[in-house]
Amino acid sequence: MIHTGHESIVVRRSAALLIPIMQLFGLYVLFFGQYGPGGGFVGGVMLGASLIAGILIFGPDGQPAAAAKKLLKTDGLGLLIFVGVGGLCLIGGGAFLNYSHMQLPGLDGPTRRYVGIILTQIGVAADIAVAAVSIVFSLYAASSDEVSNG
Amino acid sequence: MTYSFELPLLVLLILTAGGAIVVKDLISAVIILGSYSFFLAIVWAWLGAVDVAFVEAVVGAGLATVFFLLTLFGAAPKDTLIRRTPPPIAAVIALPVLGLLLLYAADDLPAFGDLQAPASVHVSPYYLQNSLSDTQTPNVVTAVLMDYRALDTMMETAVIFTAGIACWLILRRRAS
């Protein structure tokens, strides 16, 4: 049932229109987190949900699923960005994750912390999006196990 | 009428929470649980916790429902029906007593929006006054989450990374 994707042309065409808008809105939420509700967690879930919608509608062998599978190889990149920002602060002579010690020339302390918040938000979003997609792929793998075992 | 909005929401929350337990079909239970998360998101937004409401709506009502449904679609149809045994007598007696105790204890909680509550006299005044000049971030929630409490958030990210890497291991074992 879920291994072929959806047959209806209405669903497929509207998904092709909606998924880019979902991704754009996810990015907007991710970067708007500094000014209002949103941020890395919600933005990451939205980006992941847009990929999941592509997998569900076009099937696990479709083109969106192939792109998402390639994305799975970047698992851990988000955490690496987060810890890397913390490490840059250590190199700059401050405490771990004290963004005002990141050595960014031409920026004062508060602006460095602003940049640090953006970078860590991106890290959180990348981590969550990839984790959500990999959970969906492993659910597919588990259910195809059931089918092949009878 | 002061509770014209809260009271229907409370009734809907209790109805959906009870419905998710009572219903016989697991797929219906998942859908009802999703609507429960949605009503809970409205409650958070009503109380002013817009960031929490956003996360609850996206994760609780959206992503968790999709994960549950995918799991159920992978199972055989007979496995998604539940035969319920009646609850043990001890639980029938103990749970209402526990609920009454909690209601009794809820009377001692600080009132909503109380400025002298322990939560609003410790560190939150500092965050509210200084987060904009410290971090140039107008949203205090983001400033606390990603800057003042960045180590907590990093550990949460590590937890999610662990979940992702565990799924990756399952996929790897199947591929070989």
Interface residues (C-beta under 8 A of the other chain):
Chain A: M1 I2 V29 G33 Q34 Y35 G36 P37 G38 G39 G40 F41 V42 V45 M46 G48 A49 I52 L56 L72 D75 G76 G78 L79 F82 V83 G86 F96 L97 Y99 P110 T111 R113 Y114 G116 I117 T120 Q121 G123 V124 D127 I128 V130 A131 A132 S134 I135 V136 F137 S138 L139 Y140 A141 A142 S143 D145 E146
Chain B: V50 D51 A53 F54 V55 V58 V59 G62 L63 V66 F67 L70 T71 F73 G74 A75 A76 S133 D134 T135 Q136 T137 P138 N139 V141 T142 A143 L145 M146 D147 A150 L151 T153 M154 T157 A158 I160 F161 A163 G164 I165 C167 W168 I170 L171 R174
